[in-house]
């Protein structure tokens, strides 16, 4: 049994912060991404217009069709299948990209 004056775990503090403010400061709940993608475990990462222009320039320079496809699509699908066994209402995910 937990002592009443014991400090809550970091996960409990994070969950209460999320509930209290209605914001996700450290990521997006897996359940929210599944709901947005209509039941699939795919998260579409939007590519900014600045990065789209960079990718278009690069694809022209190196004649890379895949880079051109990414720039033209405006988003990149990222699979979250590896999170299927996790609690979707408690698991947070952060997804991003970097252009080297």
Backbone as a chain_set.jsonl record, in Angstrom:
{"seq": "XXXXXXXXXXXXXXXXXXXXXXXXXXXXXXXXXXXXXXXXXXXXXXXXXXXXXXXXXXXXXXXXXXXXXXXXXXXXXXXXXXXXXXXXXXXXXXXXXXXX", "coords": {"N": [[0.838, -1.181, 0.0], [0.511, 2.226, -0.817], [2.096, 5.014, 0.687], [0.406, 7.899, 2.007], [1.794, 10.348, 1.825], [3.692, 9.898, -0.064], [5.593, 10.555, -3.035], [4.168, 10.848, -6.281], [4.727, 8.666, -9.091], [6.794, 9.419, -11.991], [5.429, 8.825, -14.334], [2.782, 8.845, -13.476], [2.554, 11.533, -12.741], [2.871, 12.7, -15.249], [0.598, 11.704, -16.596], [-1.446, 12.89, -15.064], [-0.933, 15.555, -15.549], [-1.427, 15.682, -18.262], [-4.181, 15.071, -18.311], [-5.218, 17.163, -16.737], [-4.555, 19.581, -18.051], [-5.329, 19.035, -20.61], [-3.601, 18.829, -22.685], [-0.934, 17.445, -24.621], [2.172, 17.24, -23.682], [4.462, 15.808, -24.104], [4.221, 14.189, -26.29], [2.02, 12.274, -28.433], [-0.928, 10.516, -27.67], [-1.106, 7.062, -28.348], [-3.597, 5.955, -28.831], [-5.021, 8.181, -29.766], [-3.738, 8.688, -32.192], [-4.365, 6.366, -33.57], [-7.129, 6.632, -33.706], [-7.302, 8.948, -35.286], [-6.276, 7.969, -37.65], [-8.208, 6.302, -38.533], [-8.369, 3.72, -37.331], [-6.041, 2.4, -38.115], [-2.612, 1.629, -37.459], [-0.901, 3.792, -38.221], [0.939, 6.723, -38.585], [0.796, 9.805, -40.035], [3.327, 11.892, -40.829], [3.526, 15.258, -41.225], [5.166, 17.121, -43.796], [6.891, 20.083, -43.809], [6.328, 23.093, -45.75], [8.674, 24.448, -46.376], [10.586, 22.429, -46.085], [9.603, 20.725, -48.05], [10.237, 22.171, -50.35], [13.039, 22.103, -50.175], [13.451, 19.345, -50.423], [12.456, 18.93, -53.003], [14.355, 20.371, -54.482], [16.667, 18.87, -53.908], [15.916, 16.386, -54.972], [15.849, 16.986, -57.668], [18.533, 17.612, -58.124], [19.916, 15.188, -57.596], [18.498, 13.371, -58.982], [16.57, 11.624, -57.769], [13.91, 9.614, -57.47], [12.35, 8.696, -55.305], [12.739, 10.62, -53.281], [11.544, 12.76, -54.534], [8.898, 11.824, -54.582], [8.27, 11.846, -51.83], [8.479, 14.59, -51.279], [6.439, 15.555, -52.914], [4.17, 14.315, -51.858], [3.715, 15.439, -49.33], [3.491, 14.412, -46.802], [4.753, 11.826, -44.612], [4.252, 8.448, -44.125], [4.34, 6.724, -41.037], [4.854, 3.692, -39.471], [3.179, 2.396, -36.646], [2.927, -0.1, -35.704], [4.468, -1.67, -33.985], [3.621, -0.911, -31.517], [1.233, -2.074, -30.887], [0.628, -3.882, -28.782], [0.667, -2.353, -26.524], [-0.86, -0.214, -23.985], [-3.091, 1.819, -25.393], [-4.226, 4.143, -24.451], [-2.498, 5.147, -22.622], [0.082, 5.171, -23.585], [2.5, 7.239, -24.94], [3.654, 8.783, -27.953], [6.259, 10.121, -29.899], [6.894, 11.553, -32.964], [8.96, 12.451, -35.617], [11.039, 14.114, -38.054], [14.19, 14.437, -39.789], [16.235, 16.188, -41.987], [19.127, 15.351, -43.576]], "CA": [[0.0, 0.0, 0.0], [1.311, 3.442, -0.964], [1.948, 5.992, 1.753], [-0.287, 9.082, 1.509], [2.701, 11.462, 1.552], [4.679, 9.49, -1.06], [5.55, 11.284, -4.296], [3.71, 10.009, -7.39], [5.75, 8.345, -10.088], [6.849, 10.388, -13.096], [4.36, 8.488, -15.282], [1.523, 9.331, -12.894], [2.546, 12.998, -12.857], [2.662, 13.026, -16.655], [-0.805, 11.446, -16.925], [-2.305, 13.886, -14.436], [-0.687, 16.806, -16.248], [-2.132, 15.581, -19.537], [-5.614, 15.17, -18.046], [-5.548, 18.463, -16.164], [-4.419, 20.645, -19.038], [-5.883, 18.645, -21.889], [-2.547, 18.935, -23.68], [0.105, 16.425, -24.586], [3.428, 17.965, -23.73], [5.584, 14.936, -24.425], [3.911, 13.335, -27.418], [0.612, 12.048, -28.741], [-1.369, 9.193, -27.245], [-1.242, 6.109, -29.449], [-5.031, 5.841, -29.104], [-5.431, 9.335, -30.571], [-3.226, 8.521, -33.559], [-5.149, 5.287, -34.184], [-8.444, 7.209, -34.018], [-7.142, 9.874, -36.418], [-5.977, 7.207, -38.871], [-9.35, 5.414, -38.751], [-8.123, 2.367, -36.857], [-4.75, 1.844, -38.515], [-1.479, 2.053, -36.642], [-0.065, 4.587, -39.113], [0.925, 8.157, -38.27], [1.314, 10.585, -41.158], [4.118, 13.034, -40.387], [3.495, 16.283, -42.265], [6.431, 17.732, -44.197], [6.646, 21.522, -43.946], [6.508, 23.596, -47.116], [10.102, 24.757, -46.54], [11.276, 21.153, -46.315], [9.184, 20.225, -49.356], [11.054, 22.866, -51.355], [14.398, 21.544, -50.081], [13.427, 17.995, -50.983], [12.31, 19.066, -54.454], [15.67, 20.774, -55.009], [17.575, 17.721, -53.796], [15.501, 15.334, -55.911], [16.278, 17.406, -59.008], [19.996, 17.536, -58.202], [20.434, 13.816, -57.583], [17.566, 12.542, -59.777], [16.057, 10.57, -56.894], [12.456, 9.568, -57.591], [11.738, 8.503, -53.975], [12.751, 11.917, -52.608], [10.517, 13.54, -55.214], [7.598, 11.328, -54.11], [8.076, 12.346, -50.464], [8.238, 16.029, -51.372], [5.142, 15.774, -53.551], [3.089, 13.798, -51.007], [3.453, 16.372, -48.237], [3.574, 13.716, -45.515], [5.437, 10.539, -44.648], [3.6, 7.515, -43.197], [5.211, 6.018, -40.096], [4.134, 2.58, -38.863], [3.195, 2.266, -35.186], [2.538, -1.485, -35.443], [5.217, -2.217, -32.857], [2.976, -0.467, -30.278], [-0.097, -2.696, -30.775], [0.433, -4.547, -27.497], [0.708, -1.354, -25.449], [-2.107, 0.458, -23.635], [-3.178, 2.952, -26.311], [-4.659, 5.34, -23.727], [-1.432, 5.547, -21.709], [1.362, 5.221, -24.289], [2.745, 8.439, -25.735], [4.616, 8.593, -29.023], [6.739, 11.333, -30.585], [7.375, 11.214, -34.297], [9.471, 13.612, -36.331], [11.988, 13.789, -39.112], [15.334, 15.318, -39.945], [16.839, 16.097, -43.318], [20.585, 15.467, -43.53]], "C": [[0.878, 1.239, 0.0], [1.036, 4.39, 0.199], [1.272, 7.239, 1.206], [0.641, 10.232, 1.146], [3.773, 11.109, 0.522], [4.485, 10.283, -2.347], [5.04, 10.358, -5.398], [4.843, 9.762, -8.379], [5.717, 9.379, -11.208], [5.75, 10.102, -14.116], [3.012, 8.988, -14.768], [1.441, 10.848, -12.985], [2.262, 13.417, -14.288], [1.195, 12.829, -17.033], [-1.709, 12.505, -16.321], [-2.135, 15.235, -15.122], [-1.444, 16.815, -17.58], [-3.625, 15.756, -19.313], [-6.002, 16.576, -17.609], [-5.54, 19.56, -17.214], [-5.073, 20.308, -20.369], [-4.869, 18.713, -23.016], [-1.594, 17.757, -23.555], [1.438, 17.127, -24.77], [4.577, 17.111, -24.249], [5.318, 14.025, -25.615], [2.416, 13.245, -27.627], [0.246, 10.653, -28.256], [-1.544, 8.299, -28.468], [-2.715, 5.965, -29.821], [-5.542, 6.976, -29.972], [-4.948, 9.192, -32.011], [-3.993, 7.422, -34.29], [-6.529, 5.812, -34.563], [-8.356, 8.142, -35.222], [-6.913, 9.137, -37.73], [-7.039, 6.139, -39.144], [-9.041, 3.951, -38.449], [-6.816, 1.733, -37.275], [-3.66, 2.373, -37.587], [-0.452, 2.755, -37.542], [-0.191, 6.04, -38.688], [1.55, 8.889, -39.449], [2.008, 11.832, -40.627], [4.093, 14.074, -41.499], [4.89, 16.838, -42.536], [6.14, 19.213, -44.454], [6.91, 21.974, -45.378], [7.974, 23.95, -47.397], [10.878, 23.48, -46.843], [10.853, 20.527, -47.64], [10.013, 20.873, -50.461], [12.489, 22.34, -51.352], [14.46, 20.173, -50.727], [13.269, 18.023, -52.502], [13.636, 19.439, -55.103], [16.643, 19.608, -55.009], [17.21, 16.655, -54.826], [15.887, 15.688, -57.346], [17.79, 17.265, -59.181], [20.505, 16.113, -58.351], [19.564, 12.847, -58.382], [17.045, 11.353, -58.978], [14.533, 10.624, -56.883], [11.774, 9.434, -56.221], [11.687, 9.821, -53.212], [11.691, 12.825, -53.229], [9.116, 13.128, -54.756], [7.284, 11.85, -52.708], [7.741, 13.832, -50.492], [6.857, 16.318, -51.944], [3.978, 15.351, -52.657], [2.743, 14.765, -49.88], [3.431, 15.733, -46.866], [4.251, 12.367, -45.719], [4.74, 9.611, -43.666], [4.629, 6.783, -42.34], [4.375, 4.94, -39.419], [4.293, 2.597, -37.337], [2.796, 0.85, -34.782], [3.246, -2.079, -34.23], [4.604, -1.811, -31.508], [1.609, -1.107, -30.065], [-0.348, -3.333, -29.419], [0.398, -3.601, -26.306], [-0.69, -0.791, -25.173], [-2.177, 1.758, -24.435], [-3.591, 4.244, -25.623], [-3.606, 5.847, -22.75], [-0.094, 5.762, -22.415], [1.446, 6.467, -25.16], [3.793, 8.138, -26.801], [4.981, 9.974, -29.587], [7.329, 10.894, -31.901], [7.824, 12.497, -34.965], [10.402, 13.163, -37.437], [13.112, 14.803, -39.128], [15.896, 15.113, -41.342], [18.327, 16.347, -43.175], [21.124, 15.846, -44.874]], "O": [[1.871, 1.304, 0.725], [-0.104, 4.546, 0.636], [1.523, 7.617, 0.061], [0.323, 11.017, 0.253], [4.665, 11.914, 0.257], [3.363, 10.639, -2.708], [5.439, 9.194, -5.449], [5.786, 10.547, -8.482], [4.746, 10.12, -11.357], [5.196, 11.031, -14.703], [2.199, 9.497, -15.54], [0.377, 11.394, -13.275], [1.513, 14.364, -14.529], [0.608, 13.676, -17.706], [-2.637, 12.976, -16.979], [-3.103, 15.982, -15.259], [-2.025, 17.828, -17.969], [-4.274, 16.506, -20.041], [-7.009, 17.115, -18.068], [-6.45, 20.389, -17.246], [-5.343, 21.202, -21.171], [-5.244, 18.66, -24.187], [-1.476, 17.152, -22.489], [1.787, 17.552, -25.871], [5.556, 17.638, -24.775], [6.141, 13.158, -25.911], [1.645, 14.03, -27.075], [1.026, 9.714, -28.414], [-2.067, 8.731, -29.495], [-3.046, 5.864, -31.002], [-6.403, 6.763, -30.826], [-5.67, 9.538, -32.946], [-4.245, 7.532, -35.49], [-7.047, 5.474, -35.628], [-9.236, 8.129, -36.083], [-7.304, 9.616, -38.795], [-6.799, 5.191, -39.892], [-9.405, 3.057, -39.214], [-6.505, 0.627, -36.833], [-3.796, 3.449, -37.005], [0.711, 2.356, -37.609], [-1.295, 6.533, -38.457], [2.695, 8.627, -39.817], [1.372, 12.715, -40.051], [4.582, 13.814, -42.599], [5.693, 17.004, -41.617], [5.245, 19.548, -45.229], [7.632, 21.312, -46.124], [8.457, 23.775, -48.516], [11.72, 23.45, -47.74], [11.661, 19.864, -48.291], [10.442, 20.199, -51.398], [13.084, 22.154, -52.413], [15.386, 19.865, -51.478], [13.886, 17.223, -53.205], [14.001, 18.894, -56.145], [17.357, 19.383, -55.986], [18.088, 16.087, -55.475], [16.212, 14.808, -58.143], [18.269, 16.855, -60.238], [21.416, 15.853, -59.137], [19.854, 11.653, -58.453], [17.075, 10.217, -59.45], [13.94, 11.563, -56.352], [10.71, 10.017, -56.013], [10.685, 10.111, -52.558], [11.02, 13.574, -52.519], [8.247, 13.979, -54.564], [6.152, 12.251, -52.433], [6.821, 14.277, -49.805], [6.181, 17.241, -51.49], [2.913, 15.967, -52.697], [1.573, 14.887, -49.518], [3.359, 16.439, -45.86], [4.315, 11.84, -46.83], [4.637, 9.942, -42.484], [5.642, 6.292, -42.837], [3.317, 5.227, -38.859], [5.391, 2.785, -36.813], [2.376, 0.622, -33.648], [2.671, -2.908, -33.524], [5.023, -2.316, -30.467], [0.891, -0.716, -29.144], [-1.487, -3.312, -28.953], [0.12, -4.03, -25.186], [-1.584, -0.878, -26.015], [-1.411, 2.688, -24.183], [-3.339, 5.329, -26.146], [-3.807, 6.881, -22.113], [0.772, 6.464, -21.894], [0.584, 6.717, -26.002], [4.705, 7.34, -26.582], [4.135, 10.857, -29.728], [8.156, 9.985, -31.958], [7.14, 13.517, -34.886], [10.531, 11.971, -37.715], [13.001, 15.888, -38.557], [16.013, 13.982, -41.813], [18.75, 17.409, -42.717], [22.336, 15.993, -45.034]]}, "num_chains": 1, "name": "protein.A"}
